[in-house]
Amino acid sequence: MLEENFLEGKGALITGGASGFGRGMGLAYAERGADVVLVDINEKLLEDTSKQINQKTGQKVVPITCDVSKADQVKAMAKQAFSELDNIYLLNNNAGIGLGMKDITKIDEKWFDTTLNVNLKGQWLVAKELSRRMKKQKFTPIAGKIICTASIAGMVVDAGLPAYSISKAGVLALMQLLARTLAPKMTVNAISPGYHVTGIYNNEFQTMKITMDLGHVKTPLNRVGTVDDIVNVSLFLASPLSDFITGHNFPCDGGIAEVGVPAYYTKSNI
């Protein structure tokens, strides 16, 4: 049976922690006893979210402003995080940026670079910097855990979201490489959200629904996703229940990628 405060005495660091999935994860971990470092580029929102989680849970919450695509900022962030907390047992590599509805032959170089730098390079920089210390921690049987936020657009590439799809396919590859490299000291897994009302869609259901309609998406479970859906999977991966799982991707998409209809834009009558 899982203890209510199974993260007591453990630290968690969440990138993209000021809103959306990151905010939900930070709150859920703190409610279960963790002290939390929230990392984001939006300083004002980061401060507000940190205060709210601290007031609600009483746990230590440390906000650190950082652009995860910049190696020097990531190094400074990691140094500060380990000075603020006794340990970082959990790393949620969650920071990411939006979509960009153009096909692969029309997106410009700047947008391509920015998307991959934040969504993929950022996860690599953060994992590389933090795992060096995490794997030396004295927790048993697992010294630390990394959870990567990927996407079903990385599982079944979406021609309407090319740079985003490429970045998230890369995250899945990065996750497996980290899992192989950091075993047996650490576990590394990924969560692939589907269509969830978050900041990537301006927190608007209608904006998300337009995207789904353009791609002819069909969801077997017949509803859109919530932040809590992703948070629940992250709690499982953060808990002792998942200690024998590493190198896996967990789609949380209502069934779209594997038994539904993923986004497609094929122009054909046959």
ABEGO torsion letter per residue (X at the ends): XBBABAABGBBBBBBGAABEAAAAAAAAAAAAGBBBBBBBABAAAAAAAAAAAAAAAGBBBBBBBBBAABAAAAAAAAAAAAAABABBABBBBABBBBAGBBBAAABBAAAAAAAAAAAAAAAAAAAAAAAAAAAABABOABABBBBBBBBAAAABBBAABAAAAAAAAAAAAAAAAAAAAAOAABBBBBBBBBBBBBAAAGGBAAAAAAAAAAAGBBBAAGBBBBAAAAAAAAAAAABAAAAABBGBBBBBAGGAAAABBBBBABBBAX
